[in-house]
Amino acid sequence: MPHLKDALLLAVILLATGTGILFPRVGAVFQPALLYLLMGLLFLSFTSIDISSIWSIMKDRPLLIAWVAACKLLFLPVLVFAIFSLIWPDFALSALLLSGISTGVVAPFIARIVGGNVSLVLVLVIVTSLLVPFSLPVMVKVLAAETIVIPLLNMVRMLCLVIFVPIGLVEGLRRFWPRSVKVLSGWTFPLSLAIIGLINLGVFSKYSEFFHQHPLTIAEAVAAAMLLGLIYLLSGSLIVWPKSLPVHVASCISLCNINNVLVIVFAAQFFGPREPTVAAMYMIPFFLIILPLRAMQRAHHKGA
């Protein structure tokens, strides 16, 4: 069943991506709803996790959380920007933006289907989302000599909306209508699959015309995104090397499954087409991460 879910997920991604590029009018309907769709994904992720487990892991493993969050928001962006500045300077800013953004709200969904520590991923989604309005603009200004003029209060308000409203809704339902949470948790996969498809439709339809006019740029953006995905995967495993497999998987997911839709939103406003295009193309390694994580699990079980 897990491998069937993997196949269904990848099929939905490819179908939605192709439809968004070839038939942009279909996907354009969902462009204004991207943030709300992300909220829906996080809401579904919380239906199968007791909020007390989040507070528990924050109390029990604060150093681990602080370490992975610091790697995600500080050390990894510096490393990636240095690598791209040497080998591929045209894409260095794109790489920095994606490397310094928060863990995405889809990450808990991915963690659940590949056997990661979901509570750890959820905590990292919250922690990195709260810190990124302060960390990312500073990183870009210091490293790339660029300034992102982000209205801080608007971004904090948006992040709070995306993260804390779903948490509040789930906890409200759990308290006053617990049966509904159990019913929803049983439908998490198909509902999440549908939302992911709609997100891809919206994202790729927005850049459909640019994709048709600049096919070489698209190919380069895909290559850059795939290289970033590989760096994130290796880094996620190395920074928690002595830990258990679920923690390894959670770390990899927290670094790989980033909030690239948020990068698309503000990169399109403050930079040229290359940065949002790379962010959009990161949808490919974003979900392909499940394949090496499955291989990691198989290798672990064989060695056990």
C-alpha positions as CSV (number, residue, x, y, z in Angstrom):
1,M,0.0,0.0,0.0
2,P,2.7,2.6,0.8
3,H,4.3,2.1,-2.7
4,L,0.9,2.4,-4.3
5,K,0.5,5.7,-2.5
6,D,3.9,6.8,-3.8
7,A,2.9,6.0,-7.3
8,L,-0.4,7.8,-7.0
9,L,1.3,10.9,-5.5
10,L,3.9,11.1,-8.3
11,A,1.2,10.5,-11.0
12,V,-1.0,13.3,-9.6
13,I,2.1,15.6,-9.5
14,L,3.0,14.9,-13.1
15,L,-0.6,15.2,-14.3
16,A,-1.2,18.4,-12.5
17,T,2.1,19.9,-13.7
18,G,1.4,19.0,-17.3
19,T,-2.1,20.3,-17.1
20,G,-1.0,23.6,-15.6
21,I,1.6,24.2,-18.3
22,L,-0.6,23.1,-21.3
23,F,-3.9,24.4,-20.1
24,P,-3.1,27.4,-17.9
25,R,-6.7,28.6,-17.8
26,V,-7.6,25.4,-15.8
27,G,-5.0,26.1,-13.2
28,A,-5.5,29.9,-13.1
29,V,-8.7,29.3,-11.0
30,F,-6.6,28.0,-8.1
31,Q,-3.8,30.6,-8.1
32,P,-5.5,33.0,-5.6
33,A,-6.1,30.0,-3.3
34,L,-2.6,28.7,-2.9
35,L,-2.1,29.8,0.7
36,Y,-5.5,28.5,1.7
37,L,-4.7,25.2,0.0
38,L,-1.5,25.0,2.1
39,M,-3.6,25.7,5.2
40,G,-5.8,22.8,4.2
41,L,-2.8,20.5,4.0
42,L,-1.5,21.5,7.4
43,F,-5.0,21.0,8.8
44,L,-5.1,17.5,7.5
45,S,-1.6,16.8,8.9
46,F,-2.7,17.8,12.4
47,T,-5.8,15.6,12.4
48,S,-3.6,12.5,13.0
49,I,-1.2,14.1,15.5
50,D,-2.1,15.0,19.1
51,I,-0.8,18.5,19.8
52,S,0.5,17.2,23.1
53,S,3.1,15.2,21.2
54,I,4.5,18.4,19.8
55,W,4.9,20.0,23.2
56,S,6.4,16.7,24.4
57,I,9.1,16.6,21.7
58,M,9.9,20.3,22.3
59,K,10.5,19.5,26.0
60,D,12.4,16.3,25.4
61,R,14.6,17.2,22.4
62,P,15.1,21.0,22.4
63,L,18.8,20.7,21.3
64,L,17.9,18.5,18.3
65,I,15.2,20.9,17.3
66,A,17.5,23.9,17.7
67,W,20.3,22.2,15.8
68,V,18.2,21.1,12.8
69,A,16.5,24.5,12.6
70,A,19.9,26.3,12.7
71,C,21.2,24.1,9.9
72,K,18.0,24.8,7.9
73,L,17.9,28.5,8.3
74,L,21.6,29.5,8.7
75,F,24.3,27.0,7.9
76,L,22.7,25.3,4.8
77,P,21.9,28.6,3.0
78,V,25.5,29.8,3.5
79,L,26.9,26.4,2.2
80,V,24.5,26.3,-0.8
81,F,25.1,29.9,-1.8
82,A,28.9,29.3,-1.7
83,I,28.6,26.2,-3.8
84,F,26.4,27.9,-6.5
85,S,28.5,31.0,-6.5
86,L,31.5,28.9,-7.5
87,I,29.8,26.5,-10.0
88,W,26.6,28.2,-11.2
89,P,26.5,31.9,-10.2
90,D,23.4,32.8,-12.3
91,F,21.4,30.5,-10.0
92,A,23.1,31.5,-6.7
93,L,20.3,33.8,-5.6
94,S,17.7,31.3,-6.4
95,A,19.5,28.6,-4.4
96,L,19.8,31.0,-1.5
97,L,16.1,31.8,-1.4
98,L,15.1,28.2,-1.5
99,S,17.7,27.1,1.0
100,G,16.8,29.8,3.5
101,I,13.0,29.4,3.4
102,S,11.1,27.5,6.1
103,T,10.1,23.9,6.1
104,G,6.9,23.5,4.1
105,V,3.5,22.7,5.4
106,V,3.4,19.6,3.1
107,A,6.3,18.1,5.0
108,P,4.3,16.4,7.7
109,F,2.2,14.7,5.0
110,I,5.4,13.4,3.3
111,A,6.8,12.3,6.7
112,R,3.7,10.3,7.5
113,I,3.7,8.3,4.2
114,V,7.5,7.5,4.4
115,G,7.7,6.7,8.1
116,G,9.5,9.8,9.5
117,N,9.1,11.3,12.9
118,V,6.0,13.4,12.1
119,S,6.0,15.3,15.4
120,L,9.6,16.5,14.8
121,V,8.7,17.7,11.3
122,L,5.7,19.5,12.6
123,V,7.7,21.3,15.3
124,L,10.3,22.3,12.6
125,V,7.5,23.6,10.4
126,I,6.4,25.9,13.1
127,V,9.8,27.0,14.4
128,T,11.3,27.7,11.0
129,S,8.2,29.5,9.8
130,L,8.3,31.9,12.8
131,L,12.0,32.6,12.3
132,V,12.2,32.9,8.5
133,P,10.8,36.5,8.2
134,F,13.8,37.6,10.2
135,S,16.5,35.2,9.0
136,L,16.0,35.2,5.2
137,P,16.1,38.9,4.4
138,V,19.3,39.2,6.5
139,M,20.9,36.2,4.7
140,V,20.1,37.6,1.3
141,K,21.4,41.1,2.2
142,V,24.6,39.8,3.7
143,L,25.4,37.1,1.2
144,A,23.9,38.3,-2.1
145,A,24.1,42.1,-1.6
146,E,20.4,42.2,-2.4
147,T,17.6,43.5,-0.2
148,I,14.2,41.9,0.1
149,V,11.7,44.5,1.1
150,I,9.2,42.3,2.8
151,P,6.5,43.9,4.9
152,L,7.3,42.2,8.1
153,L,3.9,42.4,9.8
154,N,2.2,41.2,6.7
155,M,4.5,38.2,6.4
156,V,4.2,37.3,10.1
157,R,0.4,37.6,9.8
158,M,0.4,35.4,6.7
159,L,2.5,32.7,8.4
160,C,0.4,32.8,11.6
161,L,-2.7,32.4,9.4
162,V,-1.2,29.4,7.5
163,I,0.1,27.6,10.6
164,F,-1.9,28.5,13.7
165,V,-5.4,28.7,12.2
166,P,-5.2,25.0,11.1
167,I,-3.8,24.0,14.5
168,G,-6.6,25.9,16.3
169,L,-9.3,24.4,14.1
170,V,-8.1,20.8,14.7
171,E,-7.8,21.4,18.4
172,G,-11.3,22.9,18.5
173,L,-12.7,19.9,16.6
174,R,-10.8,17.5,18.9
175,R,-12.3,19.1,21.9
176,F,-15.9,19.7,20.8
177,W,-16.4,17.2,18.0
178,P,-13.7,14.5,18.4
179,R,-15.4,12.0,16.1
180,S,-15.0,14.4,13.1
181,V,-11.2,14.4,13.7
182,K,-11.1,10.6,13.5
183,V,-13.2,10.6,10.3
184,L,-10.9,13.2,8.7
185,S,-7.7,11.4,9.7
186,G,-9.0,8.4,7.7
187,W,-9.4,10.5,4.6
188,T,-6.0,12.4,5.0
189,F,-4.3,10.7,2.0
190,P,-6.9,11.2,-0.7
191,L,-7.8,14.7,0.5
192,S,-4.1,15.7,0.7
193,L,-3.5,14.2,-2.7
194,A,-6.3,16.3,-4.2
195,I,-5.0,19.5,-2.6
196,I,-1.4,18.8,-3.8
197,G,-2.8,18.4,-7.3
198,L,-4.6,21.8,-7.1
199,I,-1.5,23.5,-5.8
200,N,0.6,22.2,-8.7
201,L,-2.1,23.3,-11.1
202,G,-2.0,26.8,-9.7
203,V,1.7,27.1,-9.5
204,F,2.6,25.9,-13.0
205,S,-0.3,27.6,-14.8
206,K,1.0,30.9,-13.5
207,Y,4.3,30.4,-15.4
208,S,2.9,28.6,-18.4
209,E,3.7,31.3,-20.9
210,F,7.2,31.8,-19.7
211,F,7.8,28.0,-19.9
212,H,6.7,28.0,-23.5
213,Q,8.9,31.0,-24.4
214,H,12.1,29.9,-22.6
215,P,12.4,26.1,-22.7
216,L,16.2,26.3,-22.1
217,T,15.7,28.3,-18.9
218,I,13.2,25.7,-17.8
219,A,15.7,22.9,-18.4
220,E,18.4,24.8,-16.4
221,A,15.9,25.6,-13.6
222,V,15.0,21.9,-13.4
223,A,18.7,20.9,-13.2
224,A,19.4,23.6,-10.5
225,A,16.3,22.4,-8.5
226,M,17.4,18.7,-8.7
227,L,21.0,19.6,-7.6
228,L,19.5,21.5,-4.6
229,G,17.3,18.6,-3.7
230,L,20.4,16.3,-3.7
231,I,22.3,18.7,-1.5
232,Y,19.4,19.0,0.9
233,L,18.9,15.2,1.1
234,L,22.6,14.6,1.9
235,S,22.8,17.4,4.4
236,G,19.6,16.3,6.1
237,S,21.1,12.8,6.7
238,L,24.5,14.0,7.7
239,I,23.5,16.5,10.4
240,V,21.7,13.8,12.4
241,W,24.0,10.9,11.5
242,P,24.0,9.0,14.9
243,K,20.2,9.2,15.3
244,S,17.4,6.7,14.6
245,L,15.9,6.1,11.1
246,P,12.7,8.1,11.8
247,V,14.8,11.1,12.9
248,H,17.0,10.7,9.8
249,V,13.9,10.7,7.6
250,A,12.4,13.7,9.5
251,S,15.6,15.7,9.1
252,C,15.8,15.0,5.4
253,I,12.2,15.9,4.9
254,S,12.6,19.1,6.9
255,L,15.4,20.3,4.7
256,C,14.0,19.0,1.4
257,N,10.3,19.7,1.7
258,I,10.5,23.5,1.8
259,N,8.0,26.2,1.5
260,N,8.8,26.9,-2.2
261,V,5.4,28.2,-2.9
262,L,6.1,31.1,-0.5
263,V,9.4,31.7,-2.4
264,I,7.4,31.8,-5.7
265,V,5.0,34.4,-4.2
266,F,7.6,36.9,-3.1
267,A,10.3,36.1,-5.6
268,A,7.9,37.0,-8.4
269,Q,7.4,40.4,-6.7
270,F,11.0,41.3,-5.9
271,F,13.1,39.6,-8.5
272,G,13.2,38.5,-12.2
273,P,11.6,35.4,-13.7
274,R,14.5,33.1,-12.9
275,E,14.0,32.9,-9.2
276,P,10.3,32.1,-9.2
277,T,10.9,29.6,-12.0
278,V,13.5,27.7,-10.1
279,A,11.2,27.7,-7.1
280,A,8.4,26.4,-9.2
281,M,10.6,23.7,-10.7
282,Y,11.6,22.6,-7.2
283,M,8.2,20.9,-7.1
284,I,9.9,18.0,-8.9
285,P,12.6,17.1,-6.3
286,F,10.1,18.2,-3.6
287,F,8.1,15.1,-4.1
288,L,10.7,12.8,-5.6
289,I,12.3,12.8,-2.2
290,I,10.0,9.9,-1.3
291,L,12.0,7.6,-3.6
292,P,15.5,7.8,-1.8
293,L,13.7,7.8,1.5
294,R,12.0,4.5,0.6
295,A,15.4,3.1,-0.4
296,M,16.8,4.3,2.9
297,Q,14.1,2.4,4.8
298,R,14.6,-0.8,2.8
299,A,18.4,-0.7,3.4
300,H,17.8,-0.2,7.1
301,H,15.3,-3.1,7.3
302,K,17.7,-5.4,5.5
303,G,20.5,-4.5,7.8
304,A,18.4,-4.9,10.9
